[in-house]
Amino acid sequence: MTIGIIGAGALGTGVARVFAAAGVAAVISNSRGPDSLAGLVEELGQSIKAGTTEEAAQADIVVVAVRWEDVGRVIGGLPAWSGRIVIDTTNPVTFLEPGSPEDPTNPLAAYGIKPIDLGGRHSSAVFSEHVPGARVVKLFNHLDARTLAPASPVGGQTVLFYSGDDADAKAQVRALVETLGFYPIDLGALDVGGPLASLPFGPLAASHLVKI
Ligand SMILES: NC(=O)c1ccc[n+]([C@@H]2O[C@H](COP(=O)([O-])OP(=O)(O)OC[C@H]3O[C@@H](n4cnc5c(N)ncnc54)[C@H](OP(=O)(O)O)[C@@H]3O)[C@@H](O)[C@H]2O)c1
């Protein structure tokens, strides 16, 4: 099984780090090309390679870790997904520029982000339209990337919520999550689990649970 990561920012590198720690091989990409990731892959060791977005997108499981505004542009034009698994890590938010003027109407301003209005739709439904033929599993989106570590400092395993509509895809992703050392919890179908664990304002978003 091959794994690709599209996006090498806070979340993409956080995911690559947990793959590297578990010895799971993956190809990671960003917008600037593999050479710009030389330092990262040297730091992470042999299991993580730098590649182009197209190379990462060819994997059996493709982790999409780009900003919501970039999703359509980055993954919309990639070759056919043909039943491969795409992990949607996104939350529909805009990242605020540092020093942006105060906005009392933005309940997430303290976090440096602003919700994007999807007209009542949930984000994975919109995301799925960009990857026709893929089997989408929502994962890695409910925790701050800085806290993405399988072992809790107080003992036990960090819980990762996931959801999706394809039982086999979910079973493969669950096995991967277990290999990484996290404790997976299945939140059900994409239109149930997605809204539960997504910003804004899923009740499980930003919930860092520990399985003792
Ligand atoms: N940060 C978190 O704590 C967190 C937690 C949960 C979920 N998420 C979600 O994860 C996603 C990524 O967030 P982030 O914080 O990691 O954002 P980020 O730090 O801004 O990283 C975005 C990455 O996307 C890359 N990218 C843009 N165009 C690309 C292309 N054509 N091909 C490949 N990569 C491309 C950028 O490449 P360059 O580096 O070359 O610019 C950058 O590495 C968002 O949807 C966010 O909502 C983030």
The ligand as a Gaussian input file, in Angstrom:
#p B3LYP/6-31G(d) Opt

LIG

0 1
 N       -2.987000      23.424000      11.092000
 C       -3.789000      22.671000      11.851000
 O       -3.611000      22.584000      13.081000
 C       -4.912000      21.902000      11.219000
 C       -5.648000      21.029000      12.028000
 C       -6.685000      20.312000      11.449000
 C       -6.995000      20.473000      10.101000
 N       -6.268000      21.334000       9.352000
 C       -6.593000      21.487000       7.928000
 O       -5.488000      21.034000       7.169000
 C       -5.413000      21.779000       5.951000
 C       -4.002000      22.357000       5.832000
 O       -3.819000      23.254000       6.904000
 P       -2.353000      23.743000       7.298000
 O       -2.476000      24.430000       8.604000
 O       -1.395000      22.647000       7.139000
 O       -2.104000      24.845000       6.154000
 P       -0.673000      25.425000       5.667000
 O        0.283000      25.358000       6.784000
 O       -0.957000      26.724000       5.028000
 O       -0.201000      24.372000       4.552000
 C       -0.857000      24.281000       3.313000
 C        0.021000      23.473000       2.407000
 O       -0.650000      23.304000       1.160000
 C        0.363000      23.308000       0.178000
 N       -0.116000      23.456000      -1.181000
 C       -0.698000      24.531000      -1.765000
 N       -0.858000      24.279000      -3.076000
 C       -0.354000      23.015000      -3.311000
 C       -0.209000      22.192000      -4.453000
 N       -0.598000      22.627000      -5.665000
 N        0.342000      20.961000      -4.311000
 C        0.778000      20.527000      -3.103000
 N        0.670000      21.268000      -1.990000
 C        0.111000      22.514000      -2.100000
 C        1.250000      24.454000       0.601000
 O        2.479000      24.373000      -0.109000
 P        3.677000      25.426000       0.185000
 O        4.271000      24.982000       1.498000
 O        4.608000      25.211000      -0.974000
 O        3.047000      26.769000       0.235000
 C        1.375000      24.139000       2.090000
 O        2.419000      23.228000       2.314000
 C       -6.489000      22.868000       6.013000
 O       -7.607000      22.481000       5.259000
 C       -6.821000      22.931000       7.502000
 O       -8.144000      23.350000       7.754000
 C       -5.212000      22.044000       9.868000

